[in-house]
Amino acid sequence: MSILVTGGAGYIGSVVVEELLKRGESVVVYDSLYQGHRAAVDPGAIFIKADLADTNKLDETIQQFEIKSVMHFAAETVVERSMSDPARYFQNNVVLSFNLLEAMRRQGVKKIVFSSSAAVYGEPVSIPIKENDPKSPTNSYGESKLMTERMLRWYDTAYGIRYASLRYFNAAGASEKYGEDHNPESHLIPLVLQTALGKRDRIEVFGTDYQDTPDGSCIRDYIHVTDLAQAHILALDALEQESCVYNLGNGAGYSVLQVIEKAKQVTGREINVVYGKRRPGDPARLVASSDLIRRELGWEPKYPELETMIETAWQWYLKHPNGYED
């Protein structure tokens, strides 16, 4: 019996696979390599290069490797792009998730952990965001995640497929083996560190006129990728009992300018900063509460400090200045 990890060649998926293997699980990575990297797939896992649009391959994989549960990371994730091309996000995040759920239904797989997003909340009504707060996404990325969550609820009700939806914002840091390598890169910490490495000539700050932030720049949540991986594993175990939805956040958040300043301290290098206008769909503060998952599943992050997240990412970039180079 194996665990199927879709998007397991991506950033978060690769670290989740690493942690699953450490605890002795048999893991099958299912990834088209459209955004993932072959070198990010742990050699201890079985790798299937395929797309979720290929429903025959999905059925064949589930049957061949006796899949008992699924962790679903495969998705489009760039928020800014989702504002200009929503069709792409509904196709890749909603339709392909439907394909996966239908394959699970056909093959009798009853558990799935879904990598959702706190973007489902949109502009928050309170900080930190709680699981029962209103859902009103401000971009089609968040909308696509919310639509998938709604599908999951109905598949549980009608077909008994239990699900865990984990809502979080920004994974950060790296394990010793796997780090963040996107093309194009859109996440703040890797962009800042690539600037420190000289791979970019500057880092742009989008908006410095936000209200209720210490320096006028956006505030966001950051969680170490290894801590996220452990939360996914705890959520998978919890599905032995019932479906669940959890936020994952640090409860406070950091502004863009605070992240840049901390990166300067960690790297010991100057970082060229330029200032631009706000991006459409960017709320001022996005910080989630993780009180519920701490209380119910005993999740406790080992690397909560921003400095540790940046330091582990920096060490990975020093070893992999060109990413996975594949």
BAMAR-717218 format. One line per field, with one value per residue (C-alpha): residue number from 1; residue in three letters; x, y, z. Coordinates in steps of 0.1 Angstrom, whole numbers, plus 5000, padded with zeros to 4 digits. Example, Ala and Ser with C-alpha at 12.3 -4.5 7.8 and 13.67 -1.06 7.14 Angstrom:
BEGIN
k: c(1:2)
r: c(ALA:SER)
c1: c(5123:5137)
c2: c(4955:4989)
c3: c(5078:5071)
This chain:
BEGIN
k: c(1:2:3:4:5:6:7:8:9:10:11:12:13:14:15:16:17:18:19:20:21:22:23:24:25:26:27:28:29:30:31:32:33:34:35:36:37:38:39:40:41:42:43:44:45:46:47:48:49:50:51:52:53:54:55:56:57:58:59:60:61:62:63:64:65:66:67:68:69:70:71:72:73:74:75:76:77:78:79:80:81:82:83:84:85:86:87:88:89:90:91:92:93:94:95:96:97:98:99:100:101:102:103:104:105:106:107:108:109:110:111:112:113:114:115:116:117:118:119:120:121:122:123:124:125:126:127:128:129:130:131:132:133:134:135:136:137:138:139:140:141:142:143:144:145:146:147:148:149:150:151:152:153:154:155:156:157:158:159:160:161:162:163:164:165:166:167:168:169:170:171:172:173:174:175:176:177:178:179:180:181:182:183:184:185:186:187:188:189:190:191:192:193:194:195:196:197:198:199:200:201:202:203:204:205:206:207:208:209:210:211:212:213:214:215:216:217:218:219:220:221:222:223:224:225:226:227:228:229:230:231:232:233:234:235:236:237:238:239:240:241:242:243:244:245:246:247:248:249:250:251:252:253:254:255:256:257:258:259:260:261:262:263:264:265:266:267:268:269:270:271:272:273:274:275:276:277:278:279:280:281:282:283:284:285:286:287:288:289:290:291:292:293:294:295:296:297:298:299:300:301:302:303:304:305:306:307:308:309:310:311:312:313:314:315:316:317:318:319:320:321:322:323:324:325:326)
r: c(MET:SER:ILE:LEU:VAL:THR:GLY:GLY:ALA:GLY:TYR:ILE:GLY:SER:VAL:VAL:VAL:GLU:GLU:LEU:LEU:LYS:ARG:GLY:GLU:SER:VAL:VAL:VAL:TYR:ASP:SER:LEU:TYR:GLN:GLY:HIS:ARG:ALA:ALA:VAL:ASP:PRO:GLY:ALA:ILE:PHE:ILE:LYS:ALA:ASP:LEU:ALA:ASP:THR:ASN:LYS:LEU:ASP:GLU:THR:ILE:GLN:GLN:PHE:GLU:ILE:LYS:SER:VAL:MET:HIS:PHE:ALA:ALA:GLU:THR:VAL:VAL:GLU:ARG:SER:MET:SER:ASP:PRO:ALA:ARG:TYR:PHE:GLN:ASN:ASN:VAL:VAL:LEU:SER:PHE:ASN:LEU:LEU:GLU:ALA:MET:ARG:ARG:GLN:GLY:VAL:LYS:LYS:ILE:VAL:PHE:SER:SER:SER:ALA:ALA:VAL:TYR:GLY:GLU:PRO:VAL:SER:ILE:PRO:ILE:LYS:GLU:ASN:ASP:PRO:LYS:SER:PRO:THR:ASN:SER:TYR:GLY:GLU:SER:LYS:LEU:MET:THR:GLU:ARG:MET:LEU:ARG:TRP:TYR:ASP:THR:ALA:TYR:GLY:ILE:ARG:TYR:ALA:SER:LEU:ARG:TYR:PHE:ASN:ALA:ALA:GLY:ALA:SER:GLU:LYS:TYR:GLY:GLU:ASP:HIS:ASN:PRO:GLU:SER:HIS:LEU:ILE:PRO:LEU:VAL:LEU:GLN:THR:ALA:LEU:GLY:LYS:ARG:ASP:ARG:ILE:GLU:VAL:PHE:GLY:THR:ASP:TYR:GLN:ASP:THR:PRO:ASP:GLY:SER:CYS:ILE:ARG:ASP:TYR:ILE:HIS:VAL:THR:ASP:LEU:ALA:GLN:ALA:HIS:ILE:LEU:ALA:LEU:ASP:ALA:LEU:GLU:GLN:GLU:SER:CYS:VAL:TYR:ASN:LEU:GLY:ASN:GLY:ALA:GLY:TYR:SER:VAL:LEU:GLN:VAL:ILE:GLU:LYS:ALA:LYS:GLN:VAL:THR:GLY:ARG:GLU:ILE:ASN:VAL:VAL:TYR:GLY:LYS:ARG:ARG:PRO:GLY:ASP:PRO:ALA:ARG:LEU:VAL:ALA:SER:SER:ASP:LEU:ILE:ARG:ARG:GLU:LEU:GLY:TRP:GLU:PRO:LYS:TYR:PRO:GLU:LEU:GLU:THR:MET:ILE:GLU:THR:ALA:TRP:GLN:TRP:TYR:LEU:LYS:HIS:PRO:ASN:GLY:TYR:GLU:ASP)
c1: c(5000:5014:5007:5003:5018:5007:5031:5057:5085:5076:5088:5065:5057:5094:5099:5067:5079:5112:5094:5071:5100:5117:5088:5089:5060:5060:5055:5046:5052:5029:5041:5042:5073:5055:5066:5084:5120:5130:5160:5136:5121:5137:5153:5134:5101:5086:5083:5055:5058:5022:4995:4963:4945:4955:4927:4938:4973:4957:4936:4966:4989:4964:4958:4994:5008:4978:4974:4957:4957:4966:4984:4975:4999:4998:4984:4990:5001:5012:4985:4994:4990:4957:4943:4950:4944:4917:4908:4942:4937:4902:4914:4946:4934:4897:4892:4923:4914:4881:4899:4919:4888:4870:4899:4899:4862:4866:4894:4881:4907:4891:4916:4931:4952:4947:4972:4948:4955:4945:4938:4903:4895:4904:4905:4903:4877:4901:4937:4948:4924:4904:4890:4853:4860:4841:4855:4856:4887:4901:4919:4911:4938:4920:4887:4901:4912:4879:4860:4881:4875:4837:4841:4859:4831:4805:4827:4830:4792:4782:4811:4828:4861:4876:4897:4920:4923:4953:4952:4984:5003:5040:5062:5098:5132:5146:5155:5191:5182:5153:5146:5126:5131:5103:5104:5093:5099:5072:5078:5095:5122:5138:5136:5154:5180:5186:5192:5217:5234:5236:5212:5189:5198:5170:5140:5108:5084:5048:5032:5045:5012:4992:4975:4979:5013:5046:5063:5035:5044:5023:5023:5024:5026:5057:5061:5092:5086:5096:5070:5044:5054:5049:5014:5004:5015:4995:4965:4968:4968:4938:4917:4914:4887:4871:4876:4892:4901:4931:4949:4986:5002:5026:5000:5019:5034:5062:5062:5080:5105:5111:5119:5143:5161:5164:5178:5205:5214:5215:5234:5257:5251:5236:5202:5191:5154:5131:5096:5066:5028:5004:4995:4958:4944:4970:4954:4974:4976:4973:4981:4965:4959:4971:4955:4931:4956:4979:4951:4936:4966:4994:5012:5042:5065:5102:5114:5091:5117:5120:5157:5158:5136:5159:5191:5181:5169:5202:5223:5204:5209:5246:5248:5223:5228:5211:5184:5181:5197:5174)
c2: c(5000:5034:5071:5090:5125:5147:5176:5157:5171:5206:5226:5216:5182:5172:5179:5161:5131:5133:5132:5104:5083:5090:5074:5043:5050:5038:5068:5073:5108:5117:5149:5162:5182:5212:5231:5205:5191:5155:5161:5172:5137:5117:5085:5065:5073:5058:5085:5086:5114:5120:5147:5147:5152:5116:5098:5064:5068:5079:5048:5026:5042:5038:5002:4992:5007:4999:5036:5039:5077:5109:5141:5167:5195:5199:5234:5267:5291:5325:5349:5378:5356:5343:5379:5380:5344:5328:5301:5286:5283:5269:5243:5233:5237:5227:5205:5184:5181:5168:5142:5131:5128:5108:5084:5080:5073:5047:5030:5031:5054:5071:5097:5129:5157:5189:5217:5246:5283:5310:5329:5314:5341:5371:5404:5391:5404:5398:5390:5363:5345:5316:5286:5297:5332:5343:5331:5358:5353:5384:5365:5334:5314:5316:5310:5279:5265:5273:5256:5225:5225:5226:5196:5178:5184:5169:5139:5132:5136:5115:5090:5088:5102:5119:5150:5173:5209:5228:5265:5284:5312:5311:5281:5292:5277:5244:5209:5198:5182:5201:5238:5263:5266:5281:5295:5322:5328:5349:5342:5369:5351:5333:5366:5384:5357:5355:5393:5387:5361:5385:5364:5394:5431:5442:5432:5452:5460:5463:5490:5510:5528:5500:5510:5492:5478:5489:5502:5505:5472:5441:5416:5379:5346:5324:5288:5266:5240:5211:5222:5223:5188:5175:5192:5173:5140:5147:5156:5124:5104:5123:5111:5078:5095:5123:5150:5182:5218:5236:5269:5269:5302:5318:5341:5374:5377:5398:5428:5427:5452:5432:5401:5420:5435:5401:5386:5413:5403:5366:5369:5397:5412:5444:5439:5465:5474:5494:5505:5500:5502:5478:5446:5439:5413:5419:5424:5444:5417:5379:5361:5328:5313:5277:5273:5246:5222:5228:5219:5190:5173:5185:5203:5223:5240:5233:5263:5292:5320:5340:5340:5302:5301:5325:5309:5274:5287:5307:5276:5257:5285:5287:5249:5253:5288:5277:5257:5221:5229:5206)
c3: c(5000:4990:4993:4960:4961:4932:4925:4945:4923:4935:4964:4993:4977:4976:5013:5022:5002:5021:5055:5045:5035:5068:5086:5064:5040:5004:4982:4946:4931:4902:4885:4849:4856:4841:4871:4892:4889:4884:4907:4935:4936:4964:4950:4977:4959:4928:4901:4875:4849:4840:4840:4860:4827:4818:4836:4823:4837:4870:4873:4862:4888:4917:4908:4901:4934:4956:4966:5000:5003:4983:4991:4964:4958:4920:4912:4896:4924:4911:4924:4901:4870:4883:4879:4842:4832:4855:4830:4835:4872:4870:4845:4863:4899:4897:4867:4873:4910:4899:4877:4907:4929:4902:4899:4937:4936:4908:4926:4961:4976:5006:5020:5006:5021:5000:4998:5000:5008:5032:5000:5002:5028:5007:5026:5062:5086:5116:5122:5127:5104:5118:5100:5103:5090:5058:5025:4998:4976:4959:4931:4910:4926:4960:4942:4926:4960:4975:4947:4952:4989:4982:4959:4986:5011:4987:4978:5016:5020:4990:4985:5019:5007:5038:5033:5051:5037:5049:5044:5045:5027:5023:5027:5033:5040:5029:5041:5037:5003:4988:4983:4963:4926:4905:4870:4870:4907:4924:4962:4982:5001:4971:4951:4979:4982:4945:4946:4974:4952:4923:4902:4901:4901:4925:4945:4939:4968:4956:4976:5006:5014:5031:5063:5096:5088:5106:5074:5048:5030:5030:5059:5052:5070:5066:5078:5074:5047:5070:5096:5068:5058:5094:5095:5063:5078:5110:5089:5070:5102:5115:5085:5102:5122:5101:5076:5088:5078:5094:5090:5093:5103:5126:5141:5136:5101:5088:5064:5031:5043:5075:5054:5033:5063:5080:5047:5047:5083:5074:5042:5052:5017:5004:4986:4961:4967:4944:4952:4929:4930:4947:4927:4921:4945:4972:5007:5032:5059:5056:5088:5098:5132:5137:5172:5160:5145:5175:5199:5180:5163:5185:5157:5169:5145:5151:5130:5138:5135:5103:5106:5105:5075:5056:5068:5057:5023:5020:5027:5000:4975:4982:4973:4944:4929:4897:4914:4903:4869:4850)
